[in-house]
Amino acid sequence: MFSLEPTESVAADWARLRDAQDSPYAGTHTVVHRGCLEMTLLVISGPARGRLLDANLGDLAAPPVFHSQPDFLTWYEHWLDTLPEGRLFPDFRDQSRGSSEELIDVLAASGSPGERRAAAYTLGGRQPLTVRARDALVQALAEDPDRGVRMDAARTLAELDSEAAQVLVSALKDRDHWVRRRALVHLLRVSNDEATYGSAARELLRDENPNVRIAAADLLGRAGWTSCVRQ
C-alpha cells in the first residue's frame, strides 16, 4: 500500500515512508515513462488511490510530485483537452492549457513546481518560440529552484531554439547532476561544435556522478575529441 498523501507535509511524510519501507513506491503502477528513471505513477492502493504523481526512481531522496487532478479519468481528459492548443506530444506528460503568454506567466510566477514544470514542457508545443518565452525558459533553466523545471526548460529550448547550445552549456555547471546530464544529452542532439562546449564537458569527465561522466564522454566523442581521462 502507498501511504503518502498530497498534503503540505508531503516532503516530511515521504522521508519517513522512504526510511520505513524497502519499496516506498509499492502500491503504485507506472503510467508514463518520462525518460531515464523519471515516471508518472498511478496510486492503486492507499489513501491517495486514483491520484497521479511524478517520481524519480533513481533518486529516492526526492519526494514525488502529485498531479492536481483528483483521479485518472480527470487527468487523462485534461491531457486530451490540451492537445488542440499545440502540437501533439508523444506521451502523457503534464501539460497546461493556455496561450504562450499565459504559460510564460505561470512559469515565471507560479508557486507550484508542478505547474511550472507543465508550463515549461507545454511551451514546447507553442511554435514558433517567442522572444519572451525564450527569455522565461532561459531564466527558469538558470534560476528555478526545482530541478524538474530546469530539466524541462532545457528540453524545450533544445527543441525550439536554434541557438540553444550556448544556453545548455551554462547548465553543465548546474548544482544537480540530473540537470547536468540532461544538458549533456540535449547538447548531443543540437551541436557538434566542440569549441562551444568542450571545456565545460571535459570538466564533467571527472564529475561525481558516473552517468554524467558517460554522457560527457559521449558528447566529446561525437565531436571528435578522443583523449582519455582515467578515473
Disulfide bonds with the S-S distance in Angstrom:
none
